[in-house]
Amino acid sequence: MRDKYEASISRAFADDKSFRNTLNQSFEAFINQQQRSPEFISLFIDDRLRKGLKGASEGEVEATLDKVMALFRYLQEKDVFEKYYKQHLAKRLLSGRTVSDDAERNMLVKLKTECGYQFTSKLESMFTDIKTSRDTMGDFKARLAEQGEELPLDLSVQVLTTGSWPTQAASKCVLPAQLEGACETFRQFYLGAHSGRRLSWQTNMGTADLKANFNNGKAKHEITVSTYQMVVLLLFNEAEQLSYREIAEATEIPAQELKRSLQSLACAKGKNVLRKEPMSKEVEESDSFTFNDAFTSKLYKIKIGTVSAQKEGEVEKQETRHKVRGRRNQHDKGGG
């Protein structure tokens, strides 16, 4: 829409300065009338950098990011945008779902040019953590090879700097013994190389690839799930049927996260690798679950997402704004 009116001003009004100023004032007014504009602009960038710019030329990427920045400049609550952008960037980096590292860096440079180093310092730290983690995993695997040690699974760890990422307090989760052992091996390696540091596992942010057999072993699939979902599914190697309470007791996954995980595994059409009794869209504490041996899919690789609200609820939105306002007040006091 902005392109349309800019073209009209250029063609019909010889790029008159007063018309252009009026256009900018109008865009600034209506964009900031919508309280969720910072979130929407970040979501648009997220979509472009995850898949929308795939196959685009360098010039097309540059043009898209420049148009986004033109809208970003109208935002009055740039700090709220930063909060959402950090969340979306974290998901892209941790999942490896970005169309181009160059495009990500390009966007970061544009934000830094527009808002300064302080605005992007933590975002840049996130990129540094990802690169450092790759190097760390290379050293870890080399050490295992030197010692002739082999883990029972393929472990990949990303070490995130506290304060740079939108992490939460470490959630309790009982990991399978094999994974727990592999994590302990990495912990000893890492702390041996970095004395004085602490590691806390963010199980709520992890993913896992599982090989699963269905139809009495005749159908094989590779399933990508969250760490919570993996912990739940592996319980069914030892049990035919489990109640919600039994799963909760065995895993110690927080209730809200456990319900979302079970909902994704048992209620999502085409991805229901578990069966739920009674059948319904919601998970209740009285439900019971069984492994769905009759599950079928045309795809060998299946990704099962976690059911969650795509948009923040009113409470979460207010919490986000409260945190941002609190940070503003701290800056104001510090500046005084």
C-alpha positions as CSV (number, residue, x, y, z in Angstrom):
1,M,0.0,0.0,0.0
2,R,2.8,2.4,0.8
3,D,4.4,1.7,-2.5
4,K,1.2,2.5,-4.3
5,Y,0.9,6.0,-2.6
6,E,4.6,6.7,-2.9
7,A,4.3,6.0,-6.7
8,S,1.3,8.3,-6.9
9,I,3.2,11.2,-5.2
10,S,6.2,10.7,-7.5
11,R,4.1,10.6,-10.7
12,A,1.3,13.0,-10.0
13,F,2.9,15.5,-7.6
14,A,6.5,15.5,-8.8
15,D,7.5,14.1,-5.4
16,D,6.3,17.2,-3.6
17,K,7.8,17.4,-0.1
18,S,4.5,18.5,1.6
19,F,2.6,15.6,0.1
20,R,5.4,13.2,1.1
21,N,5.3,14.6,4.7
22,T,1.6,14.1,4.8
23,L,1.9,10.5,3.6
24,N,4.5,9.8,6.3
25,Q,2.3,11.4,9.0
26,S,-0.7,9.4,7.9
27,F,1.2,6.1,8.0
28,E,2.7,6.9,11.4
29,A,-0.7,7.7,12.8
30,F,-2.6,4.6,11.6
31,I,0.3,2.2,12.3
32,N,0.6,3.3,15.9
33,Q,-3.2,3.2,16.4
34,Q,-2.9,-0.6,16.2
35,Q,-1.3,-1.7,19.5
36,R,-0.1,-4.9,17.9
37,S,1.8,-3.3,15.0
38,P,5.2,-4.1,16.6
39,E,4.2,-7.8,16.8
40,F,2.8,-7.9,13.3
41,I,5.9,-6.3,11.7
42,S,8.1,-8.8,13.5
43,L,5.8,-11.7,12.4
44,F,6.1,-10.5,8.8
45,I,9.9,-10.4,9.0
46,D,9.8,-13.9,10.6
47,D,7.7,-15.3,7.8
48,R,10.0,-13.8,5.1
49,L,13.2,-15.0,6.8
50,R,11.9,-18.5,7.4
51,K,10.5,-19.2,4.0
52,G,9.2,-16.2,2.1
53,L,12.5,-15.2,0.7
54,K,13.6,-18.7,-0.3
55,G,15.1,-18.6,-3.8
56,A,14.9,-14.8,-3.9
57,S,17.9,-12.9,-5.5
58,E,20.1,-10.7,-3.4
59,G,18.4,-7.6,-4.9
60,E,14.9,-8.9,-4.0
61,V,16.0,-9.7,-0.4
62,E,17.4,-6.2,-0.1
63,A,14.3,-4.6,-1.5
64,T,12.0,-6.5,0.8
65,L,14.0,-5.7,3.9
66,D,14.2,-2.0,2.9
67,K,10.4,-1.9,2.7
68,V,10.1,-3.5,6.1
69,M,12.4,-0.9,7.5
70,A,10.3,1.9,6.0
71,L,7.4,0.6,8.1
72,F,9.6,0.0,11.1
73,R,10.6,3.7,11.2
74,Y,7.0,4.6,11.8
75,L,6.8,2.6,15.0
76,Q,6.8,4.5,18.2
77,E,7.2,1.4,20.4
78,K,10.4,0.1,18.9
79,D,11.3,-1.5,22.2
80,V,8.2,-3.7,22.0
81,F,9.2,-4.7,18.5
82,E,12.6,-5.7,19.8
83,K,11.0,-8.0,22.4
84,Y,9.0,-9.8,19.7
85,Y,11.9,-9.8,17.2
86,K,14.2,-11.5,19.8
87,Q,11.6,-14.2,20.4
88,H,11.1,-14.9,16.7
89,L,14.8,-14.8,15.9
90,A,15.5,-17.2,18.7
91,K,13.1,-19.8,17.2
92,R,14.7,-19.4,13.8
93,L,18.2,-19.8,15.0
94,L,17.6,-22.7,17.3
95,S,15.5,-24.6,14.8
96,G,17.9,-23.8,11.9
97,R,14.9,-22.5,9.9
98,T,16.2,-19.4,8.2
99,V,16.4,-19.0,4.4
100,S,19.8,-17.2,4.6
101,D,22.4,-16.3,7.2
102,D,23.3,-13.3,5.0
103,A,19.7,-12.1,5.0
104,E,19.5,-12.4,8.8
105,R,22.8,-10.4,9.1
106,N,21.5,-7.9,6.6
107,M,18.4,-7.3,8.7
108,L,20.5,-6.9,11.8
109,V,22.8,-4.3,10.2
110,K,19.7,-2.3,9.1
111,L,18.3,-2.3,12.7
112,K,21.7,-1.4,14.1
113,T,22.0,1.5,11.6
114,E,18.5,2.7,12.4
115,C,18.6,2.3,16.3
116,G,22.2,1.9,17.4
117,Y,24.4,-0.8,18.9
118,Q,22.5,-1.0,22.1
119,F,19.3,-2.1,20.3
120,T,21.0,-5.0,18.5
121,S,23.8,-6.0,21.0
122,K,21.9,-9.0,22.4
123,L,20.7,-10.0,19.0
124,E,24.3,-10.1,17.8
125,S,25.2,-12.1,20.8
126,M,22.6,-14.7,19.8
127,F,24.4,-15.2,16.4
128,T,27.7,-15.5,18.2
129,D,26.3,-18.2,20.5
130,I,25.2,-20.3,17.6
131,K,28.6,-20.1,15.9
132,T,30.4,-20.8,19.2
133,S,28.1,-23.7,19.9
134,R,29.1,-25.3,16.5
135,D,32.7,-25.0,17.4
136,T,32.1,-26.4,20.9
137,M,30.3,-29.4,19.5
138,G,33.1,-30.0,17.1
139,D,35.6,-30.0,20.0
140,F,33.3,-32.3,22.1
141,K,33.0,-34.9,19.3
142,A,36.8,-34.7,18.7
143,R,37.4,-35.4,22.5
144,L,35.0,-38.4,22.4
145,A,36.8,-39.8,19.4
146,E,40.2,-39.3,21.1
147,Q,38.9,-41.2,24.2
148,G,37.3,-43.9,22.1
149,E,34.0,-43.1,23.7
150,E,30.6,-43.2,21.8
151,L,27.3,-41.8,23.0
152,P,24.2,-43.9,22.6
153,L,22.6,-41.1,20.6
154,D,23.5,-38.1,18.4
155,L,23.6,-35.2,20.9
156,S,23.7,-31.6,19.7
157,V,24.0,-28.8,22.3
158,Q,23.6,-25.1,21.8
159,V,25.1,-23.1,24.7
160,L,23.1,-19.8,25.1
161,T,24.4,-16.8,27.0
162,T,22.1,-15.9,29.9
163,G,20.5,-12.5,29.3
164,S,20.9,-12.5,25.5
165,W,18.1,-15.0,24.8
166,P,14.4,-14.9,25.7
167,T,14.9,-18.0,27.9
168,Q,12.7,-18.9,30.8
169,A,13.5,-20.4,34.3
170,A,14.7,-23.9,33.8
171,S,11.7,-26.3,33.9
172,K,11.8,-29.6,35.5
173,C,11.7,-32.6,33.2
174,V,12.9,-36.2,33.8
175,L,15.0,-37.1,30.8
176,P,15.4,-40.7,29.6
177,A,18.5,-42.4,31.2
178,Q,20.4,-42.5,27.9
179,L,19.9,-38.8,27.2
180,E,20.6,-37.9,30.8
181,G,23.9,-39.7,30.6
182,A,24.9,-38.0,27.3
183,C,24.0,-34.6,28.8
184,E,26.2,-35.3,31.8
185,T,29.1,-36.3,29.6
186,F,28.8,-33.0,27.7
187,R,28.4,-31.1,31.0
188,Q,31.7,-32.5,32.4
189,F,33.5,-31.7,29.1
190,Y,32.1,-28.1,28.9
191,L,32.7,-27.2,32.6
192,G,36.2,-28.7,32.4
193,A,37.0,-26.4,29.5
194,H,35.2,-23.3,31.1
195,S,35.7,-23.2,34.8
196,G,33.4,-21.0,36.8
197,R,30.5,-21.3,34.4
198,R,27.1,-23.0,35.1
199,L,24.9,-24.9,32.7
200,S,21.1,-25.2,33.1
201,W,19.2,-27.3,30.6
202,Q,16.4,-25.5,28.8
203,T,14.3,-28.6,28.0
204,N,11.4,-26.4,26.9
205,M,13.5,-25.2,23.9
206,G,14.9,-28.4,22.6
207,T,13.9,-30.8,19.8
208,A,14.5,-34.4,19.0
209,D,14.4,-36.8,16.0
210,L,13.0,-40.2,16.8
211,K,12.7,-43.3,14.6
212,A,9.3,-44.9,15.1
213,N,7.8,-48.2,13.9
214,F,4.1,-48.6,13.2
215,N,1.8,-51.3,11.9
216,N,3.8,-54.0,13.8
217,G,7.1,-52.7,12.4
218,K,6.0,-52.6,8.7
219,A,5.8,-48.8,8.6
220,K,8.8,-46.7,9.6
221,H,9.0,-43.0,10.1
222,E,11.4,-40.4,11.4
223,I,9.5,-38.0,13.7
224,T,10.7,-34.5,14.8
225,V,9.3,-33.5,18.1
226,S,10.0,-31.2,21.0
227,T,12.0,-32.5,23.9
228,Y,8.9,-32.7,26.0
229,Q,7.1,-34.8,23.3
230,M,10.1,-37.1,23.0
231,V,10.1,-37.7,26.8
232,V,6.4,-38.6,26.6
233,L,6.7,-40.9,23.5
234,L,9.6,-42.9,24.9
235,L,7.5,-43.9,27.9
236,F,5.4,-46.0,25.4
237,N,8.4,-48.3,24.8
238,E,7.7,-49.7,28.2
239,A,3.9,-49.4,28.5
240,E,0.9,-50.1,26.3
241,Q,-1.3,-47.6,28.1
242,L,-0.7,-44.6,30.4
243,S,-3.0,-42.2,32.2
244,Y,-2.4,-38.5,32.1
245,R,-1.4,-38.6,35.8
246,E,1.1,-41.5,35.2
247,I,2.7,-39.5,32.4
248,A,2.8,-36.3,34.6
249,E,4.4,-38.3,37.5
250,A,7.0,-40.0,35.2
251,T,8.1,-36.9,33.3
252,E,7.5,-34.0,35.8
253,I,6.8,-31.8,32.8
254,P,4.8,-28.6,33.9
255,A,1.1,-29.2,33.5
256,Q,0.4,-26.6,30.8
257,E,3.3,-27.8,28.7
258,L,2.4,-31.5,29.2
259,K,-1.2,-30.8,28.1
260,R,0.0,-29.0,25.0
261,S,2.4,-31.8,24.2
262,L,-0.2,-34.5,24.6
263,Q,-2.7,-32.5,22.6
264,S,-0.2,-32.3,19.7
265,L,0.6,-36.0,19.8
266,A,-3.0,-37.3,20.2
267,C,-5.3,-34.7,18.7
268,A,-3.6,-33.2,15.7
269,K,-5.2,-34.7,12.5
270,G,-2.6,-36.6,10.4
271,K,0.0,-36.5,13.2
272,N,-1.8,-38.4,16.0
273,V,0.9,-41.0,16.9
274,L,-1.0,-41.5,20.2
275,R,-4.6,-42.3,20.9
276,K,-6.5,-40.5,23.6
277,E,-9.5,-41.8,25.6
278,P,-12.0,-40.3,25.6
279,M,-11.5,-38.6,22.2
280,S,-11.8,-34.9,22.4
281,K,-9.9,-31.8,21.4
282,E,-8.8,-30.9,24.9
283,V,-6.6,-32.9,27.3
284,E,-8.0,-33.6,30.7
285,E,-6.3,-35.1,33.8
286,S,-8.7,-38.0,33.6
287,D,-7.6,-39.0,30.1
288,S,-5.6,-42.1,29.2
289,F,-3.3,-42.6,26.2
290,T,-2.0,-45.5,24.0
291,F,0.5,-45.8,21.2
292,N,-1.3,-45.5,17.8
293,D,0.2,-48.5,16.0
294,A,-2.3,-47.9,13.1
295,F,-0.8,-44.4,12.4
296,T,-0.1,-43.9,8.7
297,S,1.5,-41.1,6.6
298,K,2.7,-40.8,3.1
299,L,5.8,-38.9,4.4
300,Y,8.8,-40.6,5.9
301,K,9.8,-37.5,7.9
302,I,7.1,-36.0,10.0
303,K,7.3,-32.9,12.1
304,I,4.9,-32.6,15.0
305,G,4.6,-29.1,16.3
306,T,3.4,-28.1,19.8
307,V,-0.1,-26.9,20.1
308,S,0.0,-23.3,21.4
309,A,-1.7,-20.0,20.7
310,Q,-0.1,-18.4,17.7
311,K,-0.9,-15.0,19.2
312,E,-0.5,-13.9,22.7
313,G,-3.5,-13.8,25.0
314,E,-4.5,-10.5,26.6
315,V,-2.6,-11.5,29.8
316,E,0.6,-12.3,27.9
317,K,0.3,-9.1,25.9
318,Q,0.0,-7.0,29.0
319,E,2.9,-8.8,30.6
320,T,5.1,-8.1,27.6
321,R,4.2,-4.4,27.7
322,H,4.7,-4.3,31.5
323,K,8.2,-5.7,31.1
324,V,9.0,-3.3,28.4
325,R,7.7,-0.3,30.5
326,G,9.7,-1.5,33.4
327,R,12.8,-1.5,31.3
328,R,12.0,1.9,30.0
329,N,11.7,3.2,33.6
330,Q,15.1,1.7,34.5
331,H,16.7,3.4,31.5
332,D,15.0,6.7,32.4
333,K,16.3,6.5,36.0
334,G,19.7,5.6,34.8
335,G,19.7,8.5,32.4
336,G,18.8,10.9,35.2
